[in-house]
Amino acid sequence: MPKLTKQQLEVQKNHMALQHERAVKVDRLGALEAEFRASEAAFALKTAESKVLIDEIRGWASAYAAELPVVFSGERYTAVCSEAKNQRAVDKTEFRRVVGDDEFFAAATIALGEVDRIATRLAGIAACVTSERTGKRTVATHAKAA
């Protein structure tokens, strides 16, 4: 086996330290995900129930003026519904007329869900969409056998 130079030994030492650092982080992520999975089912049930209750209470507030907050009280808690938030909308036809086609198409974004919905009716739409592996990678941890 050939003798390693000082530089090669340093690279090997740094590589081993990096491997250890990465192993510690992988193990921490795995432990966090194991804890999360253990409580995920109970959390999902509570989240679903919470969403239903929020929607119901939000519905009660719709009977009041949108610019005013509304308060509902229970025996132990108070729910405050804020004033309705302003939502902006764009008249696309008017916007295009004002800024012109070049600016309009530079600013336009097309939701892929809408493209998929339209594609079921119109042939040729699929040719307008490309797919590349540019998205984020998922990271999954798995417990090792003891």
Buried (B, 14 or more C-beta within 10 A) or exposed (E): EEEEEEEEEEEEEEEEEEEEEEEEEEEEEBEEBEEEEEEEEEEEEEEEEEEEEEEEBBEEBEEEEEEEEBEEEEEEEEBEBEEBEEEEEEEEEEEBEEEEEEEBEEEEEEEEEEBEEEBEEEEEBEEEEEEEEEEEEEEEBEEEEE
